[in-house]
Amino acid sequence: MESIITYFETIPSAHRSFILVGGITFFWLLEGILPLQSFMYKKWRHALPNLFFTFTTVVINFLLAFLLLKTSDWTVVNNFGIINWLPQMPLWLYVIIGVMLLDFFGAYLAHFTEHKVKPFWMVHLVHHTDHNVDTTTANRHHPLESVIRFVFTLAGVFIVGAPMGVVMLYQSLSLVATQFGHANIKLPKRVDEVISYFLVSPDMHKVHHHYVLPYTDSNYGNIFSVWDRLFGTFMKLDRDSIVYGVDTFPDEVENASIKGLLKQPFHKYRKPTTKT
């Protein structure tokens, strides 16, 4: 475990890029072997806006990364943060708790807030208006959302007191987890269900992409499913019943346009429909 943390403390940018590109490539190929839905779309054309927003997310996180480093270093030097106040424990447990807490603040809490605060929801809408969810949807985030999520992650690093090795490990796991959760793959239902007891599985996350409430406001987790189960936001829906998108923004042409998506957060708020 010590060697893993040492590696992630100084992980080269090329290795982080490999995780991003390698993950998309792996799940992209797997989607062709075990497809959940046979989308009637041109895969590359669909991927173009998603990859554009993936690129903007990478750029924004790269430009702001020094803030993570400075914050993490400060917490370590000053022995500040939740995991630094806990009793002494084995390194492996320290790392697991650190990653889980970062997942809560940086992913679950950020995601929950984006659904509950109207201006944030309008920004997050870009992610939800994909009518053909696959692994490229994972980082389909408006640049403003990339900033919002970074702020939550930064706050998480500060509150948790995570050293940089744990932060980089968390971000790498988070990246692969979101690619996995969005991937258009069909695992055996029992396998998917067992995975969902511990981790966010594809079927579990797809419920979140159903086009109407209350399903849209559920299953916010990214790596660990425990947060949804603990806070009562876990929901089930048969994967064959899921319809992707958002009912109040149904224009598939606009929702596939980079220009249209960049302007989407500035539309007038439209109240989502609740399915009874």
N, C-alpha and C positions, 0 to 999 in steps of 0.2 A: 504493500500500500504506500509506503514511504517513497518508493521509486516512481510510482504513478503520480503522486502529488508533486514530486520534484520535476517530473516531465511537464506537467501542466503549468507549473510556475513560469516556465520559459518556453512554452509551446510555440514553435515557429509559425509565422503567418501562413507559410505554405502548407503546413499540416492542418491548420484550421480551414484553409480553403479546400483541402482534400476532403475533410469531413463533410463540408457543405456540398461540394460537387459530387463526391462519392456517394453520399446519402441519397441525393436526388436521382443519380444514375441508377443506383441499386433498386430503389423502390419504383422508379420509372419502368425498369425492366421487369420487376416482379408484377407490376400492374398488367403487363402483357401476358403473363403466365397464369395469374390468379385474379382476374378482374372481378370486382364486386358488381359494377354496372358497366354495360356495354354502351358507352356514350357515343352518340352519333355526332362526333365533332372531330375536327382536325387537331390532333394532339399538339403539334408544334404551334399552330396559330393560337390555341387556347393558352399555351404556356407563355407566350410572349409577354403579355402584361404582367403575369405573375412573376416571371423572371426579372422584369424591369423593377418591380417593387422589391424583389429579393435583393437586387443590386443596390437600390437606394437604402435599404435597411442595413446592408453591410457597410456602406459608406458612412452612414450616420453613426453606427456603432464604432467604427474605426476612428472617426474624428473625436468621439467622446470617450474613448477607451482610457485615456490618461486619467480621467476622473475616477474611474473604477480602481485603477492602480493606486492613486493617491489616497483614496478613501480606505481601501483595504489595508494599505501599509500603515495608515494612521491607527486603525483599530487594533492591529497587531502590536504596534509599538506601545500603545496606551492600554493594552489588555481590555479593550472595550468590546461589548457585544454579547449576545446571548450565549454563544458557544464558548466564549472565554470566561463566562461566569459559572458554567456548569462544573460539577466535580470532575476530577481527572478521570479519563477513560481511555480505552484502547484507541489507537489512531483510526482504525476502520470504522468504529462507532462515531467518532468525532466527525469524520468525513461524511458519513451517511446522514447524520443529523444536520450538518451544515448544508448539504445539497438539498435535503428535504425542506429546510427552512427557506432557502433561497428560492426554491420552487414555489413555496407559498407566497412570498412577498413579490417575487419577480414575475410570476406567471398567474397563479390562481387569483390573488388579490387584485392585480392589475386588470386581469380579464373580467372579473366580477364588477369592478368599478366602471369599466368601459361600457358595460351593459346597463348600469344603473344611473349614470350621469349623462344626460341627453347630449351635450356637446361632444362628449367622448364617444358615445354610441354612433353619432354621425361620422366621426373619424374612423371608428372600427368597422363601420358599414362596408367599407371597401373589401374587407376580408370576407364578409358574409354574402356579398352579392355575386359570388362565383357560382354559376349554375352547374358546373361540372367539377366537383371537388376531387382533386387528386393530389399527389405529393407536391406538385408545384404550388398548390394553394397555401402550403405551410407558412411561407413568409410573404404572402400577399398582404402587405401592410402599407397603408398610406404613410408618407414620410412623417407626418405629424404623429401618427401612432407609434412609429419607431422611437420618437423622442419621448412620448408618454411612457412607453414600456421601459425605456432606458432609465427614466427617473425612478420608476418603481424598483428596478433592479438595483440602482445605486442606493436607494433608501434601504433595500434589503441587505446589501453588503454592509452598510453602516450599522443597522440594527442587529444583524446576525453576528457581525464581527468576523467575517470569513476571510481567511488568508487568500492570496491571489491564486494559489494552486487549486483550492476548492472552488473559487469563482470560475476559473477557466474550465475545470472539470464539469461544473454545473452547466455552463453555457454550451459545452460540447454535447452533453447528454440531452439538454433541452432541445438543441437543434435536431438531433436524430429522432428524439421522441415526437416532435411536431411533424416531421416528415413521415414517420410511421403512422401517427394518428390520422393524418389526412390522406394517406395513400389509398388509392382505389383498389384495395385488395380484399379478397374474400377468404378469410380464415374459417376453419370449421367453427360453428357457433359455440361449441363447448370450449374449444381452445381459446377463442376470443373472450368468452365469459370468465374463464379462469385467470387469464391475463388481467382482466379488468378489476379483479379483487385487489391487485397491487399496483398495476400500472395502467395508464390510459391506453386502452385498446382502440383499434380502428372503429369497430362498431359503437363503442362508447362515445367516441368523439363525434362520429357522424350524426348522432342524435342532436348535438349542439348546432349542427348546420341545417336542421330541418327548418322550413321556411316560415313557420308560425310559432307563437308562444303557446304553451309554456316551455316547449322543448328548446327553443333558441336560448332561453335563460336557464340552461342547465349544463352540467358536465364541463365546467370551466377549466379543469385541470390540464396540465401539460405533460408532466412526467408521471406523477403519482396520483392515483385515484382517491387516496385517503382523504384529501381535502374536501372533495365533493361529498363523499360519504359522511364525513364528520360534520359538515355544515349544512347538510340537507339539500344540496343542489344536484344530487345524483338522480338521473332519470333513465328509464329504458324505453326503447321504441324499436319495433322490429325493423331490421335494416331494409326490408323490401317496401316499407311504408314511407321511407324518408324521401322528401322532396327538397332539393337544395335551393338556396337563394333566400331572398327576403320578400315576403308578399307585397310590401308597400313600395318596393323598388324592383318591378318585374321586367324592366327593359333589358333584354339580354344583349342587345347591340351596344347600348351605352355601358353596360356592366362588363363588356369585353374591350372597351376603349380606354387606352391609357389616359387620354385627355379627359374623357368623361369621368373616370375614376378619380383623377386628381381634383376635379371640381366637386365630387360627390359630398364631401363633408360640409359644403357650403349651401346645400339644398335646405329648404325649409323642413323642419322636423316633421316626420309622418309617424303617427302612433301605430306601433305594430298591432297586428290582429291576434287575439287570443282564441285558440281553438277550444270549443267547449265539448 
